[in-house]
Amino acid sequence: MKFSAVIVYLSCLIALVFGQTTTTPAPLNAGVAITNPVLNSTAYAGSNYTITWTVLDPNATTIEAISLMNGNAAALTLVFPNLLTNGSIPVSDLQYNWTIPANLTTREDYVLTMRGNNSYVTYSSYFSIVNNNATSTNATAQQ
């Protein structure tokens, strides 16, 4: 009788130990989720545009760079390496106001990336930039 009580007790103890939830590792991103631009939205060359995000990781403190890229997801092309004009910005700002260069080519496959203080990168959804100026050229990384 005592032997079966011990077996039941040990079984419950083992089930309790293995039933514990484990902490999942933080996602490999910049600690933020980009909320604007949204998929298939449109921005206009030469205009002001507000990039927004939410904080996913309470340990994220700064965004070190925001880059503009375009092309296929498997092989994105860098257009501008860093849109930030004054170094890093706190993730708690939740937005960054960007003046879109007037010379960008109209495309539907732009993405923004944010590199956090943890060195990981978060990607936006694809969005379009429209240039209503017929003499636009494809801007290259100049910064």
N, C-alpha and C positions, 0 to 999 in steps of 0.2 A: 504494500500500500504506500509506504513512504517512497519506495523507488519510483512508482508511477507518478507521485506528486512532484518529485524532483524532475522527472522527464517532462511533465507538463510545464513546470516552472521554467526549465531551460528552453523549451520550445517557445514559450511566450517571450522570454528574454531575447532569443535569437530573432524572432519575428519583429520585436520592437527595435532592435538595433538595425536590422536590414530594411525596416520600413521607414527609417528616417529619411527625410528629403535632404538632398545635397544641394549645396549652393552651386548654381550654374555660373560658369565664367562669364565675365562681361563680354558683350558682342565686340567684334573687332571693327569698331567704327570710331569716329571722332568724339563720341559721347553725345552727339546731337542728331536729330532727324530734321532734314530740310523740309519745311512746309510750304515754301514758295521759292522757286517756281513749282507749280504742279504740272502733272503730265499734260502735254499738248497745249499748255498755255502759250500766250504770245507776248513778247516784249518788243520794244521799238528802239532801233539804233538812234543814238543821240538823246534819248530820254532818261529820266531818273527812274530807277527800279528798286523796289524794296525786297531784299532777300530776307526770308524769315526762317526760324527754326525753333524746335523745342529741345529741351535738355533731357537726355535719356540717362546719363550717368552723373550722379551727384559729385563724383570726383573730377569731372571735366571742369576746367577753369577758363581756358582760353582757346580761341580759334587762331591758329598761327598763320593760315593762308586760305584764301578762297580763290580757286582757279576756274577759268572758263575753258571747256574742252568741247570738241565736236566729233562726230563720226560714229562708227559702229562700236558697240559696247566692248567688243573683244579687242579693239585696237583704237582707242580714243586718241585724238590729236590735240595737243596742247595749243590753245589760242593765246591765252594770257596766263602766266604762271602765278600771279598774285594780284588780285584786285584791291587788296587792302592798301591804303595809302599811308597809314601811320603805324605800321607794325601790327602786332596781335590785338585782338579785341576780346573782352570778357564774354563767355557764353551766356551770361546773365543778361546781356543786352537784347537778346532774342531777335535782333534784326540788324541789317546793314544796308545803308542806302548807297546805291551804285549808279554812277552815270555811265550808261552803256556807250562805248565808243561809237561815234557817228560813221566810222568807216567799215563796220562789220558787214559781211555779206549776209543776205537773207538765206537762212537755213532753218530746217525743222529738226535738227539733231544736235542741239547744244545741250550740255549738262554743266552744272556747277559742282565743284568738289570742295569740301572743307577739310583741312588738316587740323586736328586738335592737338592740344599739348601732350597727348599720349602718343603722338606720331601716326595714329591711324587716320583713315580718310572716310568720309561720308559722301555719297553721291546723291545728287538731286535726280528727279525724273527728267526725261527729255522735254525740252521746250523749244519754241521757235523764237528767233529774233528776225524781225522784218526791218529792212532798210528801204525806205521810200525814196531814197536818193538813187537815181539810175546809174550814177557814176561810182557806186561803192566798189570797194576792193576787199579781198579777203585779208583781214588783219592777221599779222603774224606775231608770235611772242616777242615783245620788245622790251619787257621789263626785266 
